[in-house]
């Protein structure tokens, strides 16, 4: 996880990140541009990011007077880096630490002035009270949750991207969403003075420690990660899977039952949101279809994912119509297992026998029995694929 709390430079970066987050969120709410300056009048956060780093001369008079001042178009004509609007001092513990400015007609924006000032001061006081690192982590957590819930939210993609940029994350890079669920069997009881949820989060951050990795708790006993990848190539997939398996093996010794769902590659907020849904489906389907596994890539379960959205009544009709007497035979579990392995091995009997760890003759006998029960030859065009799909549906229902 990107850690801006290292060193004085990191503290400065974090202050700017917090100021940028505040400016973005208030700008999005009131519809007027908001900028924040430090005590020297330098812009450290702005809804218009082009203004960051500029000198805002109107702030100097406000800092000196310690009161809100409105500036008309005529007033700012000779003021460097200033626009019409209102500028308000930010006061923490009696000291003016900067200003917040609202751009627009003074008559329009003045009504927001005191509310915006108070909200900003509360956020800054919270940052001072709990520490800048925790404030940064809280902002990152809210960002990640909003990405995962974006399909139900009112945020625009531009708003999410802007917040991410303010925190130091580039969402334009290709990323994959990873969801990590855990069960500690301790109901978050503190161990060595620290809740298990915090220890799990730190363990995930240790595993995904790149400056580009965004890691945060998403829900109770679920941690989300969005990690940068080069591409979904076999080598890249193997590297990400190995990284997840390494995490699983490390935390197993601590008594945490954990599973990892890997989503699809994503560019931008919309695709990251879909990647989070894919990662959730991988966790959900993997727990049913491969209960002994612990790392599940959605690419393994694409068919099951598609089947899961088919109405239950339609799935039941498919199973009954296609499987017929197979599903009531005493040997049905072995027959179902055989058809699934046969289908997933490209209907190659040798490979299917190896996968099932049975002799090829055993497989042939099972396939002969299936044909007899159905009263149809298995080389009938399309029958093998239909049987495979019906077995997948029945497996999911089971």
C-alpha positions as CSV (number, residue, x, y, z in Angstrom):
1,X,0.0,0.0,0.0
2,X,1.2,3.5,-0.8
3,X,2.5,4.9,2.5
4,X,2.8,8.7,2.5
5,X,3.6,8.9,6.2
6,X,7.3,8.1,5.7
7,X,9.4,11.2,6.2
8,X,8.6,14.9,6.1
9,X,8.1,14.8,2.4
10,X,5.5,12.1,2.9
11,X,3.7,14.2,5.5
12,X,3.5,17.1,3.1
13,X,2.1,14.8,0.3
14,X,-0.5,13.5,2.7
15,X,-1.6,17.0,3.7
16,X,-2.1,17.8,0.0
17,X,-3.9,14.5,-0.6
18,X,-6.3,15.3,2.3
19,X,-6.8,18.9,1.0
20,X,-7.4,17.6,-2.5
21,X,-10.0,15.0,-1.3
22,X,-11.8,17.7,0.7
23,X,-11.8,20.1,-2.3
24,X,-13.0,17.4,-4.7
25,X,-15.9,16.2,-2.5
26,X,-17.2,19.7,-1.6
27,X,-16.9,20.8,-5.3
28,X,-19.0,17.8,-6.3
29,X,-21.6,18.5,-3.7
30,X,-22.2,22.2,-4.1
31,X,-21.4,22.6,-7.8
32,X,-18.9,25.4,-7.4
33,X,-15.2,25.1,-7.5
34,X,-13.5,24.9,-4.0
35,X,-9.8,25.5,-3.4
36,X,-7.8,25.2,-0.2
37,X,-4.6,27.1,0.5
38,X,-1.9,26.8,3.2
39,X,-1.0,29.6,5.5
40,X,1.3,31.2,2.8
41,X,-1.6,31.4,0.3
42,X,-0.4,28.5,-1.9
43,X,-3.1,26.3,-3.3
44,X,-2.8,22.7,-2.0
45,X,-6.2,21.4,-3.1
46,X,-8.7,22.4,-5.7
47,X,-11.6,21.0,-7.7
48,X,-9.8,22.4,-10.7
49,X,-6.5,20.6,-10.3
50,X,-4.7,23.0,-12.7
51,X,-4.7,25.5,-9.8
52,X,-2.7,23.4,-7.4
53,X,0.6,25.0,-6.5
54,X,-0.5,28.4,-7.7
55,X,-0.4,31.5,-5.4
56,X,-3.8,32.7,-4.3
57,X,-3.3,36.4,-3.4
58,X,-6.9,36.9,-2.1
59,X,-6.0,34.5,0.7
60,X,-3.4,36.8,2.2
61,X,-5.8,39.5,3.1
62,X,-8.2,36.9,4.6
63,X,-5.4,35.3,6.7
64,X,-4.4,38.7,8.0
65,X,-8.0,39.8,8.8
66,X,-9.1,36.3,10.1
67,X,-12.5,36.7,8.5
68,X,-14.5,35.8,5.4
69,X,-14.1,38.2,2.5
70,X,-16.1,38.3,-0.7
71,X,-14.4,39.4,-4.0
72,X,-16.2,40.6,-7.1
73,X,-14.8,40.4,-10.6
74,X,-13.5,44.0,-10.1
75,X,-11.9,43.2,-6.8
76,X,-9.8,40.3,-8.2
77,X,-8.7,42.1,-11.3
78,X,-5.3,42.9,-9.7
79,X,-5.0,39.9,-7.4
80,X,-2.7,37.1,-8.5
81,X,-4.4,33.7,-9.1
82,X,-7.7,34.8,-7.7
83,X,-11.3,34.5,-9.1
84,X,-14.6,36.1,-8.0
85,X,-16.1,34.4,-5.0
86,X,-15.6,34.2,-1.2
87,X,-12.5,33.2,0.7
88,X,-12.7,32.0,4.3
89,X,-10.0,31.5,7.0
90,X,-9.4,27.9,8.3
91,X,-8.8,28.1,12.0
92,X,-7.4,25.1,14.0
93,X,-6.7,25.6,17.8
94,X,-6.9,29.4,17.4
95,X,-4.4,29.5,14.6
96,X,-5.2,30.4,10.9
97,X,-3.7,27.4,9.0
98,X,-4.9,28.4,5.6
99,X,-8.0,29.3,3.7
100,X,-10.8,27.8,1.7
101,X,-12.1,29.6,-1.4
102,X,-15.4,29.1,-3.3
103,X,-15.4,30.4,-6.9
104,X,-18.5,32.0,-8.4
105,X,-20.7,35.0,-7.9
106,X,-20.3,36.1,-4.2
107,X,-24.1,36.3,-3.9
108,X,-24.4,32.6,-4.9
109,X,-21.5,31.0,-3.0
110,X,-21.6,33.1,0.2
111,X,-24.5,30.9,1.5
112,X,-22.2,27.9,1.5
113,X,-19.3,29.7,3.2
114,X,-19.7,28.9,6.9
115,X,-20.9,25.4,6.3
116,X,-17.9,24.6,4.1
117,X,-15.5,26.2,6.5
118,X,-16.9,24.2,9.5
119,X,-16.9,20.9,7.6
120,X,-13.3,21.5,6.4
121,X,-12.1,22.4,9.9
122,X,-13.7,19.3,11.4
123,X,-11.9,17.1,8.9
124,X,-8.6,18.8,9.5
125,X,-9.1,18.5,13.3
126,X,-9.8,14.8,12.9
127,X,-6.6,14.4,10.8
128,X,-4.7,16.1,13.6
129,X,-6.4,14.0,16.3
130,X,-6.1,10.5,14.8
131,X,-3.0,11.1,12.7
132,X,-2.5,11.7,9.1
133,X,-1.8,8.1,8.3
134,X,-5.2,6.9,9.6
135,X,-6.9,9.7,7.8
136,X,-5.3,8.7,4.6
137,X,-6.3,5.0,5.2
138,X,-9.9,6.0,5.9
139,X,-10.0,8.0,2.6
140,X,-8.5,5.0,0.7
141,X,-11.1,2.7,2.3
142,X,-13.9,4.9,1.3
143,X,-12.5,5.2,-2.2
144,X,-12.2,1.4,-2.6
145,X,-15.7,0.9,-1.3
146,X,-17.1,3.4,-3.7
147,X,-15.4,1.7,-6.6
148,X,-16.9,-1.7,-5.6
149,X,-20.3,-0.1,-5.1
150,X,-20.1,2.2,-8.1
151,X,-22.9,0.4,-10.1
152,X,-25.3,1.5,-7.3
153,X,-23.9,4.9,-6.5
154,X,-24.4,8.4,-7.9
155,X,-20.7,9.2,-8.2
156,X,-19.4,9.8,-11.7
157,X,-16.3,8.0,-13.0
158,X,-14.5,11.4,-13.2
159,X,-15.2,12.0,-9.5
160,X,-13.8,8.6,-8.4
161,X,-10.7,9.1,-10.6
162,X,-10.1,12.5,-9.2
163,X,-10.3,11.2,-5.6
164,X,-7.9,8.4,-6.5
165,X,-5.5,10.8,-8.1
166,X,-5.5,12.9,-5.0
167,X,-4.6,9.9,-2.9
168,X,-1.8,8.9,-5.3
169,X,-3.4,6.1,-7.3
170,X,-3.7,6.0,-11.1
171,X,-6.9,4.1,-12.0
172,X,-6.0,4.4,-15.7
173,X,-3.4,1.6,-15.2
174,X,-4.5,-1.9,-15.9
175,X,-5.6,-3.4,-12.6
176,X,-7.3,-6.5,-11.2
177,X,-9.6,-6.5,-8.2
178,X,-8.8,-9.2,-5.6
179,X,-11.2,-10.0,-2.7
180,X,-9.8,-11.8,0.4
181,X,-12.3,-13.3,2.8
182,X,-11.3,-14.7,6.2
183,X,-12.7,-16.4,9.2
184,X,-10.5,-16.1,12.3
185,X,-12.8,-18.2,14.6
186,X,-12.3,-15.4,17.2
187,X,-15.0,-12.8,16.3
188,X,-12.4,-10.1,16.0
189,X,-11.2,-10.5,19.6
190,X,-8.1,-8.5,20.2
191,X,-4.9,-10.6,20.1
192,X,-1.8,-9.0,21.6
193,X,-3.8,-5.8,21.9
194,X,-4.8,-5.6,18.3
195,X,-8.1,-6.8,16.7
196,X,-7.8,-9.7,14.3
197,X,-9.3,-7.6,11.5
198,X,-6.4,-5.1,11.8
199,X,-3.9,-7.9,11.8
200,X,-5.4,-9.4,8.7
201,X,-5.4,-6.0,7.0
202,X,-1.7,-5.6,7.8
203,X,-0.9,-9.1,6.5
204,X,-2.7,-8.3,3.2
205,X,-0.8,-5.0,3.0
206,X,2.5,-6.9,3.5
207,X,1.6,-9.3,0.6
208,X,0.5,-6.4,-1.7
209,X,3.1,-3.8,-0.8
210,X,3.6,-2.0,-4.1
211,X,3.1,1.7,-4.0
212,X,0.4,1.2,-6.7
213,X,-1.6,-1.4,-4.7
214,X,-4.7,-0.1,-3.0
215,X,-5.7,-2.2,0.0
216,X,-8.6,-1.6,2.4
217,X,-11.3,-3.5,4.3
218,X,-14.4,-3.8,2.3
219,X,-16.9,-5.5,4.6
220,X,-16.8,-7.6,7.8
221,X,-14.1,-10.2,7.2
222,X,-13.4,-9.1,3.6
223,X,-10.4,-7.1,2.5
224,X,-10.2,-5.7,-1.1
225,X,-7.1,-5.1,-3.2
226,X,-6.8,-3.5,-6.5
227,X,-3.3,-4.3,-7.9
228,X,-1.7,-3.2,-11.1
229,X,-0.9,-5.9,-13.7
230,X,0.8,-5.8,-17.1
231,X,-1.8,-8.0,-18.8
232,X,-3.8,-11.2,-18.2
233,X,-1.2,-13.4,-19.8
234,X,-0.5,-16.9,-18.5
235,X,2.7,-15.7,-16.9
236,X,1.1,-12.7,-15.3
237,X,-1.9,-14.8,-14.1
238,X,0.5,-17.3,-12.5
239,X,2.4,-14.5,-10.8
240,X,-0.7,-13.1,-9.3
241,X,-2.0,-16.5,-8.3
242,X,1.3,-17.3,-6.7
243,X,1.2,-14.1,-4.8
244,X,-2.2,-14.9,-3.4
245,X,-1.2,-18.5,-2.5
246,X,1.8,-17.2,-0.7
247,X,-0.4,-15.0,1.4
248,X,-2.8,-17.9,2.1
249,X,0.1,-20.1,3.2
250,X,1.5,-17.4,5.5
251,X,-1.7,-16.7,7.3
252,X,-2.9,-20.3,7.6
253,X,-0.3,-20.6,10.4
254,X,-2.1,-17.9,12.4
255,X,-5.4,-19.8,12.4
256,X,-7.2,-17.8,9.7
257,X,-9.3,-19.7,7.2
258,X,-9.0,-17.6,4.1
259,X,-10.1,-17.6,0.5
260,X,-9.1,-15.4,-2.3
261,X,-11.2,-14.4,-5.4
262,X,-9.4,-12.9,-8.4
263,X,-11.4,-10.7,-10.8
264,X,-10.9,-9.7,-14.4
265,X,-8.5,-7.2,-15.8
266,X,-9.8,-3.6,-15.7
267,X,-9.1,-0.2,-17.1
268,X,-11.0,2.6,-15.3
269,X,-13.7,2.7,-12.7
270,X,-16.5,0.9,-14.6
271,X,-14.3,-2.1,-15.4
272,X,-12.9,-2.1,-11.9
273,X,-16.4,-2.3,-10.5
274,X,-17.1,-5.3,-12.8
275,X,-13.8,-6.8,-11.7
276,X,-14.9,-6.6,-8.1
277,X,-18.2,-8.4,-9.0
278,X,-16.1,-11.1,-10.8
279,X,-13.9,-11.5,-7.7
280,X,-17.0,-11.9,-5.5
281,X,-18.5,-14.5,-7.9
282,X,-15.1,-16.4,-7.9
283,X,-15.3,-16.5,-4.1
284,X,-18.9,-17.6,-4.1
285,X,-18.7,-20.2,-6.8
286,X,-15.2,-21.5,-5.8
287,X,-16.4,-22.3,-2.3
288,X,-19.2,-24.5,-3.8
289,X,-17.4,-26.1,-6.7
290,X,-13.9,-26.4,-5.2
291,X,-14.4,-26.4,-1.4
292,X,-10.8,-27.6,-0.8
293,X,-9.3,-24.8,-2.9
294,X,-8.4,-21.4,-1.5
295,X,-7.5,-19.2,-4.5
296,X,-10.1,-18.8,-7.1
297,X,-9.7,-17.0,-10.5
298,X,-13.0,-16.0,-12.2
299,X,-11.7,-17.4,-15.5
300,X,-12.1,-20.9,-14.0
301,X,-15.8,-20.2,-13.4
302,X,-17.0,-18.2,-16.3
303,X,-19.5,-20.9,-17.4
304,X,-20.8,-21.3,-13.9
305,X,-21.1,-17.5,-13.5
306,X,-23.2,-17.3,-16.7
307,X,-25.4,-20.2,-15.6
308,X,-26.0,-18.6,-12.3
309,X,-28.0,-15.8,-13.9
310,X,-30.3,-18.1,-15.7
311,X,-33.7,-18.3,-13.9
312,X,-34.0,-21.3,-11.6
313,X,-37.0,-22.7,-13.3
314,X,-35.2,-22.7,-16.7
315,X,-32.2,-24.5,-15.1
316,X,-34.4,-27.1,-13.5
317,X,-36.2,-27.8,-16.9
318,X,-32.8,-28.2,-18.6
319,X,-31.6,-30.7,-16.0
320,X,-34.8,-32.8,-16.0
321,X,-35.1,-32.8,-19.8
322,X,-31.5,-33.7,-20.6
323,X,-30.4,-35.9,-17.7
324,X,-33.6,-37.9,-17.3
325,X,-32.8,-41.3,-15.7
326,X,-29.2,-40.4,-15.1
327,X,-30.1,-38.2,-12.1
328,X,-32.1,-40.9,-10.4
329,X,-29.5,-43.7,-10.9
330,X,-27.7,-44.9,-7.7
331,X,-24.4,-44.2,-9.5
332,X,-25.4,-40.6,-10.3
333,X,-22.5,-38.9,-8.4
334,X,-19.9,-40.8,-10.3
335,X,-21.7,-40.3,-13.6
336,X,-22.0,-36.6,-13.0
337,X,-18.4,-36.3,-12.1
338,X,-17.4,-38.3,-15.2
339,X,-19.5,-36.1,-17.6
340,X,-18.0,-32.9,-16.1
341,X,-14.4,-34.1,-16.3
342,X,-15.1,-35.4,-19.8
343,X,-16.5,-32.0,-20.9
344,X,-13.7,-30.0,-19.3
345,X,-11.1,-32.2,-20.9
346,X,-12.5,-31.4,-24.4
347,X,-14.3,-34.8,-24.5
348,X,-10.9,-36.5,-24.6
349,X,-11.3,-39.8,-22.8
350,X,-7.6,-40.3,-22.0
351,X,-7.3,-36.8,-20.4
352,X,-10.6,-37.3,-18.6
353,X,-9.4,-40.7,-17.1
354,X,-6.2,-39.0,-15.9
355,X,-8.1,-36.2,-14.3
356,X,-10.5,-38.7,-12.6
357,X,-7.5,-40.9,-11.5
358,X,-9.3,-44.0,-13.0
359,X,-8.3,-46.5,-15.7
360,X,-9.4,-45.6,-19.2
361,X,-11.5,-48.8,-19.3
362,X,-13.4,-47.6,-16.2
363,X,-14.2,-44.3,-17.9
364,X,-15.3,-46.2,-21.0
365,X,-17.7,-48.3,-18.9
366,X,-19.2,-45.2,-17.3
367,X,-19.7,-43.6,-20.6
368,X,-21.4,-46.7,-22.0
369,X,-23.7,-46.8,-19.0
370,X,-24.6,-43.1,-19.5
371,X,-25.5,-43.9,-23.2
372,X,-27.7,-46.9,-22.1
373,X,-29.6,-44.9,-19.5
374,X,-30.2,-42.1,-22.0
375,X,-30.9,-44.4,-24.9
376,X,-28.8,-42.2,-27.1
377,X,-25.3,-42.5,-28.5
378,X,-22.9,-40.0,-26.9
379,X,-21.4,-39.2,-30.3
380,X,-24.7,-37.6,-31.3
381,X,-23.9,-34.0,-32.5
382,X,-24.1,-31.6,-29.6
383,X,-25.2,-34.2,-27.0
384,X,-21.9,-34.2,-25.1
385,X,-21.9,-30.4,-24.6
386,X,-25.6,-30.4,-23.6
387,X,-24.9,-33.1,-21.0
388,X,-22.0,-31.2,-19.7
389,X,-24.0,-28.0,-19.3
390,X,-26.9,-29.9,-17.6
391,X,-24.4,-31.5,-15.2
392,X,-22.9,-28.0,-14.4
393,X,-26.4,-26.7,-13.7
394,X,-27.2,-29.8,-11.5
395,X,-23.9,-29.4,-9.7
396,X,-24.6,-25.7,-8.9
397,X,-28.1,-26.6,-7.7
398,X,-26.7,-29.4,-5.5
